[in-house]
């Protein structure tokens, strides 16, 4: 039994399920304030308690999961959609100026962390969830480009790839028909890992005010708003913090489990 894979799927599934349910139902309206009920500890009416505005924390966590997952998912899609073709292009033209240009461009993006990119984008367009998506997505591009190039390079030396070249197939067609299917497992695992990092990055950007803006709930902003109340109402900070930790842990376990399951060499070793 792959217990890491199962546990990761359960933890990640809970976050995704909460996000999906929040589209149709939440226990309370996340925009409704009830000052008389502020900072209540967990109870039957409020399972995770309330915040300093009297808002139900469970409801905010559910909608916050929707925000975090949407931002991370789109950002990973941007990174994969642009990074994979660039990696395939670099591998197909290994050693040429195209390969060198792609890889030096990746190095340039790596020099600026997603937070710095977000600050630059925010300075021009203002803070928002869309700008957080762009910042995280840009940072994901070189990650997928490097993984794709690293996985594709050894395949270009194999006999069946050389046979395809001799048969007259163009390198672009070989990349799509032969190279990409054989590195799909690497991309799936990397996508899972980047998804977890995307959730963490979104929380970090929201924590410093560069992510989703009020009244849209966000796990990172929930932590930022609760930091001054840790001593008087620790549940306000601990619960969203645990949500971030458990979701990221679940996705990392899921990624490790998928790696073990999809890699035939690891299956033989196990």
MIDRENMAR-576424 format. One line per field, with one value per residue (C-alpha): residue in one letter; x, y, z. Coordinates in steps of 0.001 Angstrom, whole numbers, plus 500000, padded with zeros to 6 digits. Example, Ala and Ser with C-alpha at 12.3 -4.5 7.8 and 13.67 -1.06 7.14 Angstrom:
# residues 2
type	[A	S]
xx	[512300	513670]
yy	[495500	498940]
zz	[507800	507140]
# end
This chain:
# residues 270
type	[X	X	X	X	X	X	X	X	X	X	X	X	X	X	X	X	X	X	X	X	X	X	X	X	X	X	X	X	X	X	X	X	X	X	X	X	X	X	X	X	X	X	X	X	X	X	X	X	X	X	X	X	X	X	X	X	X	X	X	X	X	X	X	X	X	X	X	X	X	X	X	X	X	X	X	X	X	X	X	X	X	X	X	X	X	X	X	X	X	X	X	X	X	X	X	X	X	X	X	X	X	X	X	X	X	X	X	X	X	X	X	X	X	X	X	X	X	X	X	X	X	X	X	X	X	X	X	X	X	X	X	X	X	X	X	X	X	X	X	X	X	X	X	X	X	X	X	X	X	X	X	X	X	X	X	X	X	X	X	X	X	X	X	X	X	X	X	X	X	X	X	X	X	X	X	X	X	X	X	X	X	X	X	X	X	X	X	X	X	X	X	X	X	X	X	X	X	X	X	X	X	X	X	X	X	X	X	X	X	X	X	X	X	X	X	X	X	X	X	X	X	X	X	X	X	X	X	X	X	X	X	X	X	X	X	X	X	X	X	X	X	X	X	X	X	X	X	X	X	X	X	X	X	X	X	X	X	X	X	X	X	X	X	X	X	X	X	X	X	X]
xx	[500000	501262	500196	501860	499920	496647	497174	498207	495141	492887	494375	494380	490899	489494	490769	489417	486070	485746	486469	483882	481195	481812	480477	477043	477012	478873	477633	477571	477943	481661	480947	478513	479981	478628	480747	478787	480070	483715	486585	484331	486129	485117	481569	478619	477395	480894	483062	486274	485193	484897	487390	487685	484750	482527	482843	482660	486177	484977	483098	486120	488398	486099	486028	489729	490462	488659	490846	494135	493405	492214	495304	497700	495927	495928	499518	500663	498720	500594	503936	503264	501668	504695	507499	506948	507097	510200	511844	510987	512332	515585	516068	515317	517949	520437	523729	522428	521753	518070	518911	521288	518740	515968	518148	519669	516162	515200	518180	517053	513557	515020	516963	513668	511530	507750	507423	509722	507863	504566	505869	506910	503539	501652	503566	502192	498737	497885	497414	494915	494508	495069	498441	499362	498513	500737	503647	503486	502872	505934	508087	506755	507782	511531	510767	508798	511228	514171	512316	511139	514571	516272	513856	513910	517668	518523	515658	517138	520065	517858	517671	513948	514236	517145	515080	512246	514699	516045	512455	512090	509999	510507	511898	508731	506644	509088	508937	505143	504646	507603	509343	506378	504528	507702	508246	504577	505162	507860	505548	502640	504781	506343	502907	501703	504716	504343	500659	501519	504164	501609	499224	502079	503111	499534	499270	502552	501512	498128	499881	501808	498761	499680	497159	493362	491860	488965	486215	487462	488734	492291	494229	497265	495298	493478	496901	497945	494786	495153	498811	497993	495459	497560	497709	494001	492446	495064	492500	492089	495703	496255	493330	494176	497837	496966	494852	497868	500254	497983	497071	500695	501740	499001	500016	503689	502829	500643	503509	505955	503416	502769	506519	506888	503853	504664	508415	508934	512444	511115	508340	510958	513001	509929]
yy	[500000	503457	505191	508469	508610	507757	510266	512953	512300	512530	515812	517399	516028	517662	521076	520619	519341	522317	524682	523016	523000	526709	527546	526315	526569	527878	527747	531566	534515	535333	539048	539305	540827	540155	542188	540838	537335	538262	535994	533135	529873	526745	525660	523793	526892	527877	524717	526737	529846	533414	536158	539743	540812	537935	536118	532332	530926	527656	529569	531753	528711	527130	530225	530827	527316	528245	531337	529553	526562	528725	530946	527987	525977	528782	529725	526119	526054	529166	527706	524369	525843	528028	526150	522725	523961	526002	522962	520785	523463	523734	519953	519580	522221	521220	523063	525705	529395	528555	526247	528821	531647	529643	528536	531989	533433	530882	531937	535555	534730	532594	535658	537275	535306	535349	537880	540346	539803	540372	543624	544845	543915	545424	548695	549041	547424	547264	544245	541560	537804	538121	539778	537050	534460	536254	536502	532841	531716	533574	531970	528507	528844	528178	525351	523399	524384	522931	519741	519236	519850	517622	514768	515163	515437	511752	510608	512336	509884	506762	504623	504983	508782	508642	506326	508856	511563	509347	508674	512396	513470	517061	517684	519474	516428	514075	516231	516027	512419	510670	512868	514430	511146	509690	512585	513014	511319	513877	516735	515320	514985	518425	519908	518498	519917	523332	523291	522972	525677	527843	527600	528508	531421	532708	532627	534508	537167	537613	537825	540904	542363	541528	538733	538567	541753	542181	541119	537916	535572	534277	531974	534247	537372	535509	534865	538487	539768	537295	537921	540600	538332	535209	535640	536375	534151	531692	529697	532630	532174	528462	527175	528903	528081	524400	524567	525797	523271	520253	521146	521707	518538	516570	517790	517024	513513	513123	514226	511811	508998	509693	509726	506289	504976	506384	505682	502017	502001	502926	500338	497629	498819	498729]
zz	[500000	499081	502280	501348	498099	499856	502669	500199	498049	501124	502365	498922	498239	501377	500251	496725	498031	500395	497516	495277	497978	498654	495184	496262	500058	503078	506702	506862	504510	504428	503930	506869	510017	513514	515922	518890	518020	517414	518515	519584	520255	518299	519136	517640	515807	514658	514448	513901	515809	514523	513678	514950	512753	513888	510562	510571	510082	508521	505824	505167	504941	502358	500147	500805	499521	496325	495951	496702	494470	491574	491720	491982	489270	486707	487575	487055	483778	482618	483659	482010	478890	478158	479895	478311	474683	475516	477101	474104	471758	473701	473801	470085	469301	471998	471836	469424	469990	470517	473403	474876	474567	476243	479142	479751	479709	482356	484458	484195	485500	488300	489448	490452	492976	492563	495395	493619	490341	492174	493660	490201	488682	491619	491313	487784	487901	491613	493945	492924	492557	488791	489326	491827	489154	486627	489082	490139	486555	485253	487944	486973	483324	483805	486250	483640	480874	482820	483787	480204	478707	481293	480631	476844	476285	476933	474686	471641	471739	471592	468458	467816	467900	465449	463264	463260	462169	459390	458278	457651	460628	461666	465131	466240	465322	467048	470184	470312	469199	470840	473406	475219	475997	477486	479897	480819	484185	485045	484140	486157	489266	488788	488196	491520	493337	491695	492569	496247	495944	494142	497098	499431	497196	496980	500763	501050	498536	500237	503605	502454	500698	497097	496498	496586	497968	500428	500632	498934	501697	501419	503738	503673	504526	507294	508841	508372	510060	512939	513776	516369	518116	518620	522393	522915	520227	518915	516911	514504	513348	514025	511941	508608	509233	509614	506451	504481	506063	505593	502009	500984	502829	501093	497650	498315	499504	496436	494202	495842	495593	491915	491263	492842	490999	487547	487526	486532	488017	491449	491135	490572	493553	495790]
# end
